[in-house]
Amino acid sequence: MQDHRKLGRELELFHSDPIIGAGLPLWLPKGAAARRAVEDYLLGLERRHGYQHVYSPPLAKEEMYRRSGHLPHYADDMFPPMALSESDRLVLRPSLCPHHAAVFAARGRSYRELPLRIGEIGGQYRAERSGVLGGLSRVRAISLNDGHVFCAEDQVEAEVVAALEVMREAHAALGFEPSAWRLSLRGDGPKYVDDPGLWERGTAVLRQALEAVGLKRDVDYVDGPGEAAFYGPKIDIQLLDSAGRESTLATVQVDYYMPARFDLSYVDAGGARKRPVMVHRSAAGSMERLFAHLIEVHDGAFPAWYAPVQLEVLPIGDADVRDFVQRARALDLRVEEAHAGSLSARIRDASARRVPFVAVIGASEAAAGTVSLRSRGGVVDVLPVAGALARLESQCAVPKRITGATPSITM
């Protein structure tokens, strides 16, 4: 497993520029293409699981974060407020949850709408110290695949289980397995909300959900005292990087605290006002940390559906490849042409850049209406143009559902 920072430079996926600042990477065109394909997949996956997507601004008035509890409990990790006037101070958000609470509160809610699942891939900011920043794995500007489910008390366990299922499907499609599972619990000190009942209820429901998907304590998951969010316990799905360091990618959190802070309510079947429970979940974490792991675990050779370039077309001599390239692009494939250099050099270059498919077209192929199609594994097939395009469309397709997947979560 290579360091993603080295591979990121070699494959031109992302770049760090000192004039922009540490922890603020630029996504170059190839990295942006891969990221966009993954984001589109994640949004589609969430839609199939009943999520509605929103856009929210990456900053808000200081009062929002005082109410959410971030300023009292999390201020050391936030950038300082920006004062527009003595009474108007804006803060770069450290998380999306207060904005999604505002989405719920935008109008009155009925029990018939619950569970209400809200999702977004949105920007948030952490005032990380320079010494801990590195590549994409630890940054200051974060694009988070985030979601919040607002539900009744008796729906919480089912929603946690459903969130774990979304994670399982996403991770299988992206081509990796977690290294460990952890139930992150409250520690000592003022960092955590002082409400023992809140912590007991949240911990109990998360343990029940883990048991429901077949994960056993101290066998499949471990407890992590002192690792909880300041407002409640969480299930963390862990990954190992190329240096053997463990970090959290995906997470599910049960929150009884923030709905009360924002006075969220819905009307139940009897006409009474009830407080919803808020389930925070991120199926794939931040795009930055996700791609740090994907680059390493795949050695830069991403699955074809999110490879930056899916097809490299190599003409021999004066062969006209325009029609083939146009037809491939009409299928929404990411295609490049390479004309300079010998054929063998161009094939080696495409292999070094981890391009999944290479199409060679010379005078004989053009006359016969065929394409010499080489896969990343080195297998070469001579196919009719229509057959080559059909194979490319099939093998580069975005996964809709993992074939043969079971609803249980296994290690």
C-alpha positions as CSV (number, residue, x, y, z in Angstrom):
1,M,0.0,0.0,0.0
2,Q,1.6,3.3,-1.2
3,D,1.2,6.6,0.5
4,H,-1.6,8.5,-1.1
5,R,0.3,11.7,-1.2
6,K,3.0,10.2,-3.5
7,L,0.4,8.6,-5.7
8,G,-1.7,11.7,-5.8
9,R,1.2,13.7,-7.2
10,E,2.2,11.0,-9.7
11,L,-1.4,10.5,-11.0
12,E,-2.2,14.3,-10.9
13,L,-5.2,13.8,-8.6
14,F,-4.6,16.7,-6.2
15,H,-2.1,19.4,-5.4
16,S,-1.1,21.4,-2.3
17,D,0.1,24.9,-2.9
18,P,1.7,26.9,-0.1
19,I,0.1,30.1,-1.4
20,I,-3.3,28.6,-0.7
21,G,-2.3,27.1,2.6
22,A,-1.7,23.8,4.5
23,G,-4.7,21.5,4.7
24,L,-6.4,23.1,1.7
25,P,-5.8,20.8,-1.2
26,L,-6.7,21.5,-4.8
27,W,-8.5,18.8,-6.7
28,L,-7.0,18.6,-10.1
29,P,-9.1,17.6,-13.2
30,K,-8.4,13.9,-12.8
31,G,-9.0,13.8,-9.1
32,A,-12.1,15.9,-9.5
33,A,-13.5,13.5,-12.2
34,A,-13.1,10.6,-9.8
35,R,-14.6,12.5,-6.9
36,R,-17.6,13.6,-9.0
37,A,-18.4,10.1,-10.0
38,V,-18.3,8.9,-6.4
39,E,-20.4,11.8,-5.2
40,D,-23.0,11.1,-7.9
41,Y,-23.1,7.5,-6.8
42,L,-23.5,8.3,-3.1
43,L,-26.3,10.8,-3.8
44,G,-28.1,8.2,-5.9
45,L,-27.6,5.5,-3.3
46,E,-29.1,7.8,-0.7
47,R,-32.1,8.6,-2.9
48,R,-32.8,4.9,-3.2
49,H,-32.8,4.7,0.6
50,G,-35.3,7.5,1.0
51,Y,-33.1,10.6,1.4
52,Q,-33.9,14.1,0.3
53,H,-31.0,16.3,-0.5
54,V,-30.4,19.9,0.3
55,Y,-27.9,22.7,-0.1
56,S,-26.9,24.8,3.0
57,P,-24.4,27.6,3.4
58,P,-21.0,26.8,5.0
59,L,-21.2,29.5,7.6
60,A,-23.9,31.0,9.9
61,K,-24.3,33.4,12.7
62,E,-22.4,32.8,15.9
63,E,-25.7,32.2,17.8
64,M,-26.4,29.1,15.8
65,Y,-23.3,27.4,17.1
66,R,-23.8,28.6,20.6
67,R,-27.3,27.0,20.5
68,S,-26.0,23.8,18.9
69,G,-23.4,23.4,21.7
70,H,-20.4,23.7,19.4
71,L,-19.1,26.9,20.8
72,P,-19.4,25.7,24.5
73,H,-18.0,22.2,23.7
74,Y,-16.0,22.4,20.5
75,A,-14.6,25.9,20.1
76,D,-11.0,24.8,20.1
77,D,-11.5,23.0,16.8
78,M,-13.4,26.0,15.1
79,F,-12.1,29.0,13.3
80,P,-12.6,32.3,15.1
81,P,-15.8,34.3,14.3
82,M,-15.7,36.9,11.5
83,A,-17.1,40.2,12.8
84,L,-19.1,42.1,10.2
85,S,-20.3,44.4,13.0
86,E,-20.5,44.4,16.8
87,S,-23.8,42.5,16.6
88,D,-23.2,40.4,13.4
89,R,-20.6,37.7,13.7
90,L,-20.3,34.8,11.3
91,V,-18.7,31.4,11.9
92,L,-17.4,28.9,9.4
93,R,-19.3,25.7,10.4
94,P,-17.5,22.8,11.9
95,S,-20.4,20.5,11.1
96,L,-23.6,20.4,9.0
97,C,-26.0,19.2,11.7
98,P,-27.3,22.7,12.9
99,H,-28.2,23.6,9.3
100,H,-30.1,20.3,8.9
101,A,-31.9,21.0,12.1
102,A,-33.0,24.3,10.6
103,V,-34.3,22.3,7.5
104,F,-36.5,20.3,9.8
105,A,-37.7,23.4,11.6
106,A,-38.5,25.2,8.3
107,R,-42.2,24.3,8.8
108,G,-44.4,22.3,11.0
109,R,-43.9,18.5,10.9
110,S,-46.3,15.6,11.4
111,Y,-45.6,12.0,12.6
112,R,-46.6,10.9,9.1
113,E,-43.4,12.5,7.7
114,L,-41.1,10.5,10.0
115,P,-38.5,9.3,9.5
116,L,-37.4,12.4,7.6
117,R,-34.0,11.7,6.0
118,I,-32.0,14.7,4.9
119,G,-28.6,14.4,3.0
120,E,-26.0,16.7,1.6
121,I,-22.4,16.7,0.5
122,G,-21.4,20.0,2.1
123,G,-18.4,22.0,3.2
124,Q,-17.3,22.3,6.8
125,Y,-14.1,23.6,8.4
126,R,-11.9,22.6,11.2
127,A,-9.0,24.6,12.7
128,E,-6.5,21.8,12.6
129,R,-3.0,22.5,13.8
130,S,-0.3,22.4,11.1
131,G,1.5,19.5,12.7
132,V,-1.4,17.1,12.1
133,L,-2.2,18.0,8.5
134,G,-1.3,15.6,5.8
135,G,-2.4,15.1,2.1
136,L,-6.1,14.4,2.0
137,S,-6.3,12.5,5.2
138,R,-6.3,15.5,7.6
139,V,-7.4,18.8,6.1
140,R,-9.0,22.1,7.2
141,A,-11.6,22.4,4.4
142,I,-13.8,19.3,4.4
143,S,-16.5,18.1,2.0
144,L,-18.6,15.7,4.0
145,N,-21.0,13.1,2.8
146,D,-23.5,13.9,5.6
147,G,-27.0,12.9,6.5
148,H,-29.5,13.4,9.4
149,V,-32.6,11.4,10.1
150,F,-35.3,12.9,12.2
151,C,-37.4,10.1,13.7
152,A,-39.7,9.1,16.5
153,E,-38.2,7.2,19.5
154,D,-39.5,3.9,18.4
155,Q,-37.9,4.3,14.9
156,V,-34.3,5.0,16.1
157,E,-32.9,1.5,16.1
158,A,-34.4,0.7,12.7
159,E,-32.9,3.9,11.3
160,V,-29.4,3.1,12.7
161,V,-29.6,-0.4,11.1
162,A,-30.7,1.2,7.8
163,A,-27.7,3.6,8.0
164,L,-25.3,0.7,8.5
165,E,-26.8,-1.0,5.5
166,V,-26.2,2.2,3.3
167,M,-22.6,2.1,4.5
168,R,-22.1,-1.6,3.7
169,E,-23.5,-1.1,0.2
170,A,-21.3,2.0,-0.4
171,H,-18.1,0.5,0.9
172,A,-18.6,-2.7,-1.2
173,A,-19.2,-0.6,-4.4
174,L,-16.1,1.6,-3.6
175,G,-14.0,-1.5,-3.2
176,F,-12.8,-1.6,0.4
177,E,-13.6,-3.2,3.8
178,P,-13.4,-1.5,7.2
179,S,-10.5,-2.5,9.4
180,A,-12.4,-2.2,12.7
181,W,-15.7,-1.2,14.3
182,R,-16.0,0.9,17.5
183,L,-18.8,2.0,19.8
184,S,-17.5,5.4,20.8
185,L,-18.6,6.4,24.3
186,R,-18.5,9.4,26.7
187,G,-15.4,10.2,28.6
188,D,-14.7,12.5,31.5
189,G,-14.5,16.3,31.5
190,P,-16.4,19.3,30.3
191,K,-16.2,18.3,26.6
192,Y,-19.3,16.2,26.9
193,V,-22.9,17.2,27.6
194,D,-23.7,16.5,31.2
195,D,-26.9,14.4,31.0
196,P,-26.4,10.8,32.1
197,G,-29.8,9.7,30.9
198,L,-29.1,11.0,27.4
199,W,-25.9,8.9,27.2
200,E,-27.6,5.8,28.6
201,R,-30.4,5.9,26.0
202,G,-28.1,6.6,23.1
203,T,-25.6,3.9,24.0
204,A,-28.4,1.3,24.5
205,V,-29.9,1.8,21.1
206,L,-26.6,1.7,19.3
207,R,-25.7,-1.6,21.1
208,Q,-29.1,-3.0,20.0
209,A,-28.5,-1.9,16.4
210,L,-25.0,-3.5,16.4
211,E,-26.5,-6.8,17.7
212,A,-29.3,-6.6,15.1
213,V,-26.8,-6.7,12.3
214,G,-24.8,-9.5,13.8
215,L,-21.9,-7.7,15.4
216,K,-20.9,-8.9,18.9
217,R,-19.2,-6.8,21.6
218,D,-15.4,-7.5,22.0
219,V,-15.6,-9.8,19.0
220,D,-16.7,-7.7,16.0
221,Y,-16.6,-4.3,17.7
222,V,-14.9,-2.7,20.8
223,D,-15.9,0.1,23.1
224,G,-14.1,3.4,22.8
225,P,-14.4,5.4,26.0
226,G,-13.7,9.1,25.4
227,E,-14.3,8.9,21.6
228,A,-17.9,10.0,21.5
229,A,-19.2,13.3,20.0
230,F,-19.8,15.9,22.6
231,Y,-23.6,15.4,22.3
232,G,-23.9,11.6,22.2
233,P,-22.4,8.2,21.5
234,K,-21.6,6.9,18.0
235,I,-20.6,3.9,16.0
236,D,-17.4,4.5,14.2
237,I,-16.1,2.5,11.2
238,Q,-12.3,2.6,11.1
239,L,-9.7,2.3,8.4
240,L,-5.9,1.8,8.4
241,D,-3.6,3.9,6.1
242,S,-0.4,3.0,4.5
243,A,1.6,3.8,7.7
244,G,-0.7,1.6,9.9
245,R,-2.5,4.6,11.4
246,E,-6.2,4.2,12.2
247,S,-8.8,6.8,11.5
248,T,-12.6,7.1,11.4
249,L,-14.3,7.2,8.0
250,A,-18.0,6.4,8.4
251,T,-20.1,7.1,11.5
252,V,-23.6,6.8,13.0
253,Q,-24.6,8.9,16.0
254,V,-27.7,9.1,18.1
255,D,-28.6,12.6,19.3
256,Y,-31.2,13.5,21.9
257,Y,-29.4,16.8,22.7
258,M,-29.6,19.0,19.6
259,P,-33.3,18.5,18.9
260,A,-34.0,20.0,22.3
261,R,-31.5,22.8,21.8
262,F,-33.3,23.8,18.6
263,D,-36.7,23.1,20.1
264,L,-37.6,20.7,17.3
265,S,-41.0,19.0,17.4
266,Y,-43.6,17.2,15.4
267,V,-47.3,16.5,16.0
268,D,-48.0,12.8,16.9
269,A,-51.1,10.8,16.0
270,G,-53.0,12.1,19.1
271,G,-52.3,15.8,18.3
272,A,-49.6,16.2,20.9
273,R,-46.2,17.8,20.2
274,K,-43.3,15.4,20.5
275,R,-39.5,15.8,20.3
276,P,-37.8,13.9,17.4
277,V,-34.6,12.0,17.8
278,M,-31.8,13.0,15.5
279,V,-29.6,10.3,13.9
280,H,-26.4,11.7,12.4
281,R,-24.7,9.4,9.8
282,S,-22.0,9.7,7.2
283,A,-21.8,6.7,4.9
284,A,-18.5,7.5,3.4
285,G,-17.1,10.3,5.5
286,S,-15.3,13.3,3.9
287,M,-14.4,13.1,0.3
288,E,-10.8,14.0,1.3
289,R,-10.3,11.2,3.8
290,L,-12.3,8.8,1.6
291,F,-10.0,9.4,-1.4
292,A,-6.9,9.2,0.7
293,H,-7.9,5.7,1.5
294,L,-9.2,4.8,-2.0
295,I,-5.9,5.9,-3.6
296,E,-4.0,3.7,-1.2
297,V,-6.2,0.6,-1.1
298,H,-6.4,0.5,-4.9
299,D,-2.8,1.7,-5.6
300,G,-4.5,4.4,-7.7
301,A,-6.1,1.8,-10.0
302,F,-9.7,2.8,-9.1
303,P,-12.6,0.6,-10.2
304,A,-13.6,1.5,-13.8
305,W,-16.8,3.3,-12.8
306,Y,-14.9,6.1,-11.0
307,A,-11.5,6.0,-12.7
308,P,-10.6,9.5,-13.8
309,V,-10.0,8.3,-17.4
310,Q,-11.9,5.2,-18.3
311,L,-10.8,4.8,-21.9
312,E,-7.6,5.8,-23.7
313,V,-7.8,5.7,-27.5
314,L,-4.5,5.1,-29.3
315,P,-4.6,5.7,-33.1
316,I,-1.9,4.0,-35.2
317,G,-0.7,6.2,-38.1
318,D,-3.4,8.3,-39.6
319,A,-6.3,6.2,-38.5
320,D,-9.4,8.3,-37.9
321,V,-10.7,7.6,-34.4
322,R,-13.1,10.6,-34.1
323,D,-16.3,8.6,-34.6
324,F,-15.3,6.0,-32.0
325,V,-14.4,8.7,-29.5
326,Q,-17.6,10.5,-30.1
327,R,-19.7,7.4,-29.6
328,A,-17.8,6.5,-26.4
329,R,-18.4,10.0,-25.0
330,A,-22.1,9.8,-26.0
331,L,-22.2,6.9,-23.5
332,D,-20.9,9.3,-20.9
333,L,-17.5,7.6,-20.7
334,R,-14.5,9.6,-19.7
335,V,-12.2,9.3,-22.8
336,E,-8.8,10.7,-23.8
337,E,-6.8,10.3,-27.0
338,A,-3.0,9.9,-27.1
339,H,-1.2,10.4,-30.4
340,A,2.4,11.2,-29.5
341,G,5.1,8.4,-29.2
342,S,5.3,4.8,-30.2
343,L,2.4,2.5,-29.6
344,S,4.2,0.5,-27.0
345,A,5.2,3.7,-25.1
346,R,1.6,5.0,-25.2
347,I,0.4,1.6,-23.8
348,R,3.0,1.8,-21.0
349,D,2.0,5.3,-20.2
350,A,-1.7,4.4,-20.0
351,S,-0.8,1.5,-17.7
352,A,1.3,3.7,-15.5
353,R,-1.7,6.0,-15.1
354,R,-4.0,3.1,-14.2
355,V,-6.4,3.6,-17.2
356,P,-8.9,0.7,-17.1
357,F,-9.2,0.3,-20.9
358,V,-7.1,1.1,-23.9
359,A,-8.5,1.0,-27.5
360,V,-6.0,0.6,-30.4
361,I,-7.3,1.5,-33.8
362,G,-5.1,1.3,-36.9
363,A,-5.7,1.0,-40.6
364,S,-6.7,-2.7,-40.4
365,E,-9.1,-2.1,-37.5
366,A,-10.6,0.9,-39.2
367,A,-11.2,-1.1,-42.5
368,A,-12.7,-4.1,-40.6
369,G,-14.8,-1.9,-38.3
370,T,-13.1,-3.4,-35.2
371,V,-11.3,-2.2,-32.1
372,S,-8.4,-3.8,-30.3
373,L,-9.5,-3.4,-26.7
374,R,-7.0,-3.9,-23.9
375,S,-8.1,-4.1,-20.3
376,R,-6.0,-3.0,-17.3
377,G,-5.1,-6.7,-16.6
378,G,-3.5,-7.0,-20.0
379,V,-6.2,-9.0,-21.8
380,V,-6.6,-8.0,-25.4
381,D,-9.8,-8.6,-27.5
382,V,-10.5,-7.6,-31.0
383,L,-14.1,-6.6,-31.1
384,P,-16.6,-5.0,-33.5
385,V,-17.0,-1.3,-32.6
386,A,-20.5,-1.9,-31.3
387,G,-19.3,-4.8,-29.2
388,A,-16.4,-2.8,-27.8
389,L,-18.7,0.1,-26.8
390,A,-21.2,-2.3,-25.2
391,R,-18.5,-3.9,-23.1
392,L,-17.1,-0.5,-22.1
393,E,-20.6,0.8,-21.2
394,S,-21.3,-2.4,-19.1
395,Q,-17.9,-2.5,-17.3
396,C,-17.8,1.2,-16.6
397,A,-21.4,1.5,-15.3
398,V,-22.0,3.0,-11.9
399,P,-23.2,0.3,-9.6
400,K,-26.9,0.5,-8.7
401,R,-26.9,-2.3,-6.1
402,I,-24.3,-4.8,-5.0
403,T,-25.3,-8.2,-6.6
404,G,-25.8,-10.9,-4.0
405,A,-25.6,-8.5,-1.1
406,T,-27.3,-9.6,2.2
407,P,-28.8,-7.2,4.6
408,S,-26.5,-8.1,7.4
409,I,-23.2,-6.4,8.2
410,T,-20.3,-8.7,8.4
411,M,-16.6,-8.2,9.2
